[in-house]
Amino acid sequence: MTDHPHGEQGAADAPHTEVWHGRASNRMQWLLASIGAACLALGIELAVDSAWTSGVAPLAMSVVGCIAAGLLVLFGTLAFVHVAVKVDKECLEVRCGHMGFPRRRILLSHITGADFAPRVTPRQWGGWGYRWRPEKGTAVVVRRGEGLVLLLGDGHTFTITVDNAEAAVRVIRDRLRPAPTGRTH
């Protein structure tokens, strides 16, 4: 685990906040999104300014293929260009991309533990995005680096790549502990 500057949100000496926010982003996804936009533009260019002598069917297949591939890559990458995590008194909420979709909300009552993962990579999960692997659980991976691993009551795990994951672990563990009871004499 690494040390974070004093006073940073979620730091050990910082005052306990009602809501913890974390975020992670991946600038590489913008490159992939631009490739998707280029495929989309190629499909539109073929549809508008085409002099194919081979016939309409190959032209239509090329246009539809380029547009479909472009839209898939463009929106698929933009959905996972960043992730935002919020932990409040009741739940943890994960939102992906600019529209906040896909979104997952996990009640703290369904979380049995939280662990810090110093190195989560897209390669471990089969790529970027919302991932599921039977032997590992579910993950939202937007970049390589530190992550938060939630142990859920149903025996599954949920991993999220997020900056300052250690602080998220501390906040979740604090909220999972039972409140101290007053002593009676």
Order of alpha helices (4+ residues) and beta strands (2+ residues): beta-alpha-alpha-beta-beta-beta-beta-alpha-beta-beta-beta-beta-alpha
